[in-house]
Amino acid sequence: MAKKNEQEEEQLWQTVPPVEFSVVIGNREQQQALEILARQAPGYSVAGGQIAHALSVRANHILMDFTQAFVAMRYQIDGNWEQLPNLPRDAGDAMLYSLKQVCGLNPADRRSAQQGKCATKVKKAKYFITVQSQGTANGERVLVRLEPEKTPFETLTDLGMRDRMKEQYKQALDSTGGMVLVSAPKGTGLTTSWQVTLEAADRLMRDFQSVEHDARREPETINVSSNYYGAADGPSAAELIRSMILKEPDVFVLPEIPDGDSLATILKQVTANDKHLITRTVAGDAVEAIVSLIAKYSNSAKEIASSVTAVLNQRLARRLCENCRQPFQPTPQLLQQLGIPQGRVAVLYQPFVPPPIEQQVDEKGNPAPITPCHVCGGRSYLGRVGIFELLQPGPKFRAALLKTRDVNKLRQVARAEGHRGLQSEAILTVARGITSLEELKRVFASK
Ligand SMILES: [Zn+2]
């Protein structure tokens, strides 16, 4: 019986042409030998098909839970986990054997924690595939990460920042004698915002010098020189910064603040010598970010409050598919709830949700299933958009920063000085038809 079903139902890995794998460990000769060996295994085309399928629907993670009867499969697409049909154990085992093989792992070992890497190409785009496996009580759990070699976001506009904010942000980045703080909650693209921030800053005419811990080196950015502290035979943070100051860089780039004294030394350069500082922190919104920085480095509170020119915060939401999003006329009550002035927005958009299958019929009442949207594959969303908050402190906010750490009070002060908070920026994204209210609820609920 089971056999018959398998034959009837085409599995996902069979629906697309499989990718080829390249081995990345060892020398060229060893790589070629392993590639030839791997191609002979029965699971090679299963693994190639599964990875090809995942990439074709833009998944960036695959989670496989091997149990006695089957393999439970999930994809993560645009930050959202999706359940797939289970894979039969025989196909799943063969696939995993090949995946482990091309990643240089021991395919026979189903218990130990293993991690390895390989690569593949789709059209001309290269992807790295990381495979992490670990035995569980019922079988084995495997997480596959798919990462494009080139990051898909390159500019603030690509990330979804609106034009007016982009101008203001660039101005803050390109001025002198101030501090720019980049923030986001944990796991919501802080690294991306950070890289795009550095890309957006004018680095042609100014000397950018970064201060990085040797064990946590950042990806390289053109025209940002890296300096490392904390290595066994290298300088301490204080020594490094002292020697950097002698070279008079224009902009200090700190992906993390080494310690309070280092920050104080650099802030002195900012306030007294018109140098610039760009740094980052994990925080739920812009006000929280600056308050937590001041709380942590209270000795430098005055300098932080006087020099901060911009605090960026960011959330990621899924973009509505432009092909199948559904316009609707918002009621006056809804507009009021959202704080959108009457007459400003004629339509909002929501995801297309097909009616229940029994209602998908033609005029005669015969079943007529709706074909899923060919652009988004029926997911209603395609890609992600950054929702940005840009806090540019005014005089009242700076003064208040030194008097209170009550974030709600400080948010009020900021609003009174014309600041638009994260929620209201998010609603602008909905008003622009980029995402839906449903999606915002999801994003802000899972803080
Ligand atoms: Zn669509």
Residues whose N, C-alpha, C, O or C-beta is under 5 A from the ligand:
A	BS01	ZN	C321 N323 C324 C373 V375 C376 S380
